[in-house]
Amino acid sequence: MLDITLHITDRDGMTHEVQAPTDMVMNVMEVVKGFELAPEGTIGICGGMAMCASCQCYIESDHILPQQSDDELAMLSEAFFVKSNSRLGCQIQITEELDGLRLTLAPEE
């Protein structure tokens, strides 16, 4: 088992350094929920189906992420507070390559 370190800035501006497992097929949204870095009911509302944008985050580091799916692009085209570095946390799988990833949770609607 290999854990990676993620640096997640919550919606209050506090940065948390968390250890995320790479062997549990988790995504960023699930890590945020697991560590309770956003109030319950405010993130992952659609269950990780790329249908609500409640897990939108801003990627702050230079990590290379998988290409965005059509579903993710469509959801972000309708979301609020979208920036050029916006991604849906539910669409970013936790892998060894993401060690050190820095991201900030987008504001709530």
Kinemage of the C-alpha trace (Angstrom):
@kinemage 1
@onewidth
@group {chain A} dominant
@subgroup {mainchain}
@vectorlist {calphas} color= white
{ca met a 1} P 0.000 0.000 0.000
{ca leu a 2} L 1.254 3.432 -0.896
{ca asp a 3} L -0.230 6.610 0.464
{ca ile a 4} L 0.318 9.921 -1.253
{ca thr a 5} L 0.228 13.405 0.199
{ca leu a 6} L -2.404 15.868 -0.973
{ca his a 7} L -2.537 19.546 0.014
{ca ile a 8} L -6.193 20.576 0.040
{ca thr a 9} L -7.299 24.123 0.795
{ca asp a 10} L -10.860 24.124 2.103
{ca arg a 11} L -13.532 26.739 1.457
{ca asp a 12} L -12.439 28.667 4.554
{ca gly a 13} L -8.901 29.045 3.202
{ca met a 14} L -7.279 26.522 5.555
{ca thr a 15} L -4.810 24.119 3.901
{ca his a 16} L -4.816 20.497 5.045
{ca glu a 17} L -2.066 17.991 4.335
{ca val a 18} L -3.716 14.581 4.047
{ca gln a 19} L -2.516 11.083 3.286
{ca ala a 20} L -4.612 9.395 0.592
{ca pro a 21} L -4.353 5.689 -0.246
{ca thr a 22} L -3.636 4.710 -3.843
{ca asp a 23} L -4.950 1.164 -3.454
{ca met a 24} L -8.606 1.903 -2.646
{ca val a 25} L -9.789 3.271 -6.041
{ca met a 26} L -10.713 6.610 -4.503
{ca asn a 27} L -11.043 10.013 -6.100
{ca val a 28} L -10.332 13.511 -4.774
{ca met a 29} L -13.987 14.106 -3.870
{ca glu a 30} L -14.057 10.952 -1.732
{ca val a 31} L -10.868 12.015 0.051
{ca val a 32} L -12.366 15.430 0.827
{ca lys a 33} L -15.498 13.761 2.180
{ca gly a 34} L -13.505 11.170 4.131
{ca phe a 35} L -11.414 13.806 5.880
{ca glu a 36} L -14.495 16.021 6.385
{ca leu a 37} L -12.859 18.994 4.662
{ca ala a 38} L -16.246 20.343 3.551
{ca pro a 39} L -19.517 20.397 5.491
{ca glu a 40} L -21.621 17.289 4.996
{ca gly a 41} L -24.060 17.663 2.139
{ca thr a 42} L -22.005 20.305 0.331
{ca ile a 43} L -19.678 18.098 -1.716
{ca gly a 44} L -20.297 15.011 -3.804
{ca ile a 45} L -24.031 15.587 -3.908
{ca cys a 46} L -24.453 13.498 -7.089
{ca gly a 47} L -22.320 10.689 -5.696
{ca gly a 48} L -19.427 11.235 -8.071
{ca met a 49} L -21.308 11.022 -11.369
{ca ala a 50} L -20.048 14.398 -12.750
{ca met a 51} L -23.594 15.746 -12.563
{ca cys a 52} L -23.513 18.508 -9.941
{ca ala a 53} L -20.115 20.295 -9.758
{ca ser a 54} L -20.289 20.399 -5.938
{ca cys a 55} L -16.777 18.911 -5.898
{ca gln a 56} L -15.284 21.503 -8.245
{ca cys a 57} L -11.735 22.360 -7.292
{ca tyr a 58} L -8.872 24.422 -8.637
{ca ile a 59} L -5.656 22.544 -9.387
{ca glu a 60} L -2.821 24.673 -8.002
{ca ser a 61} L 0.182 22.463 -8.822
{ca asp a 62} L 1.740 21.435 -12.127
{ca his a 63} L 0.621 17.798 -11.988
{ca ile a 64} L -0.482 16.238 -15.241
{ca leu a 65} L -4.032 15.003 -14.828
{ca pro a 66} L -6.052 12.717 -17.071
{ca gln a 67} L -7.876 14.498 -19.869
{ca gln a 68} L -11.326 15.767 -18.974
{ca ser a 69} L -14.246 13.643 -20.146
{ca asp a 70} L -17.117 15.112 -22.142
{ca asp a 71} L -19.329 14.772 -19.038
{ca glu a 72} L -16.869 16.745 -16.910
{ca leu a 73} L -16.501 19.468 -19.533
{ca ala a 74} L -20.286 19.719 -19.897
{ca met a 75} L -20.810 20.029 -16.142
{ca leu a 76} L -18.097 22.667 -15.776
{ca ser a 77} L -19.634 24.655 -18.646
{ca glu a 78} L -22.738 25.082 -16.468
{ca ala a 79} L -21.034 25.539 -13.087
{ca phe a 80} L -20.344 28.730 -11.152
{ca phe a 81} L -16.878 30.058 -10.239
{ca val a 82} L -15.167 28.118 -13.052
{ca lys a 83} L -11.539 28.976 -13.764
{ca ser a 84} L -9.049 27.681 -16.309
{ca asn a 85} L -7.701 25.239 -13.698
{ca ser a 86} L -11.119 23.938 -12.607
{ca arg a 87} L -11.702 20.200 -12.361
{ca leu a 88} L -14.329 17.993 -10.763
{ca gly a 89} L -12.770 16.174 -7.828
{ca cys a 90} L -14.913 13.107 -8.509
{ca gln a 91} L -13.162 12.696 -11.850
{ca ile a 92} L -9.591 12.701 -10.463
{ca gln a 93} L -8.565 9.227 -9.339
{ca ile a 94} L -5.962 8.936 -6.578
{ca thr a 95} L -2.773 7.541 -8.130
{ca glu a 96} L 0.905 7.603 -7.205
{ca glu a 97} L 1.494 10.285 -9.861
{ca leu a 98} L -0.602 12.741 -7.825
{ca asp a 99} L 1.741 12.761 -4.825
{ca gly a 100} L 2.083 16.376 -3.696
{ca leu a 101} L -0.999 17.595 -5.594
{ca arg a 102} L -2.214 21.005 -4.418
{ca leu a 103} L -5.816 21.985 -4.911
{ca thr a 104} L -8.376 24.439 -3.580
{ca leu a 105} L -12.081 23.689 -3.199
{ca ala a 106} L -14.257 26.034 -5.249
{ca pro a 107} L -16.794 28.137 -3.341
{ca glu a 108} L -20.305 26.842 -2.858
{ca glu a 109} L -23.001 28.214 -5.104
